[in-house]
């Protein structure tokens, strides 16, 4: 599974959890915080995100905007999202035909 971090703050989940698309992202290099604003977050998913924070997989979850905040450094490691680990990819790719 992969999370594409596209130019202009767009994000796209590929190979799993695609129901969170469309997504948006911002990154603060000084803190290493990646903020993901996800679409279609329901009560069950909120509970999974809050559990991920308790377990240390995510820094925090902000339900008002459906924003999950993760610690990340470009090119290093993987990201947790709703019980799965994703590789975050900032390499532009052509759309599949």
C-alpha positions as a printed Julia matrix, in Angstrom:
97×3 Matrix{Float64}:
   0.0    0.0     0.0
   1.2    3.48   -0.75
   0.29   7.02    0.18
   1.16   9.47   -2.58
   1.87  13.0    -1.36
   1.21  15.02   -4.48
   2.13  18.63   -5.27
  -0.31  21.26   -4.11
  -1.19  19.38   -0.92
  -3.19  16.6    -2.55
  -2.75  13.05   -1.24
  -3.91   9.75   -2.65
  -4.07   6.32   -1.02
  -3.29   3.48   -3.42
  -3.71  -0.24   -2.84
  -5.87   0.04    0.26
  -8.04   2.36    2.35
  -8.92   4.27   -0.8
 -12.27   5.29    0.72
 -10.28   8.01    2.58
  -9.66   9.68   -0.78
  -9.68  12.53   -1.48
  -7.1   13.5     1.11
  -4.95  16.58    1.7
  -1.56  16.92    3.38
   0.79  19.48    4.88
   4.26  18.9     6.29
   6.21  20.9     8.86
   9.89  20.04    8.38
  10.91  21.77   11.63
   8.77  19.41   13.73
   8.6   16.42   11.37
   4.8   16.5    11.51
   2.78  15.27    8.57
  -0.87  16.34    8.79
  -3.36  14.29    6.77
  -6.9   15.56    6.27
  -8.93  12.52    5.3
 -12.31  12.17    3.65
 -15.17   9.99    4.94
 -14.14   9.44    8.57
 -16.9    7.8    10.59
 -17.22   7.07   14.34
 -15.55   3.65   14.06
 -12.59   5.12   12.21
 -12.27   7.93   14.77
 -11.99   5.25   17.46
  -9.22   3.49   15.49
  -7.33   6.79   15.08
  -7.66   7.59   18.79
  -6.36   4.1    19.61
  -3.42   4.71   17.26
  -2.58   7.85   19.24
  -2.72   5.91   22.53
  -0.42   3.24   21.07
   2.08   5.83   19.8
   1.51   5.24   16.07
   0.16   8.78   15.59
   0.9   12.03   17.43
  -2.71  13.19   17.61
  -6.08  13.09   15.92
  -8.18  16.21   15.44
 -11.76  15.04   14.81
 -13.14  18.5    13.98
 -11.26  18.51   10.67
 -10.61  14.75   10.31
  -6.88  15.45   10.62
  -4.41  12.76   11.64
  -0.98  14.06   12.67
   1.99  11.72   12.23
   5.74  12.0    12.8
   7.59  11.53    9.5
  10.78  12.42    7.69
  10.75  12.27    3.87
  12.46   9.17    2.55
  12.6    7.5     5.96
  10.23   4.94    7.38
   6.57   4.26    7.02
   3.33   5.81    8.17
   0.58   4.25   10.26
  -2.98   4.78    9.09
  -6.0    2.99   10.59
  -4.13  -0.15   11.59
  -1.98  -0.42    8.46
   1.48   0.83    7.59
   2.01   2.76    4.37
   5.05   3.92    2.5
   4.78   7.64    1.85
   5.83   8.59   -1.64
   6.55  12.12   -2.83
   7.78  11.0    -6.27
   5.44  12.3    -8.99
   4.03   9.51  -11.17
   1.86   9.41  -14.23
  -1.69   8.32  -13.67
  -2.34   4.66  -14.45
  -4.22   4.1   -17.7
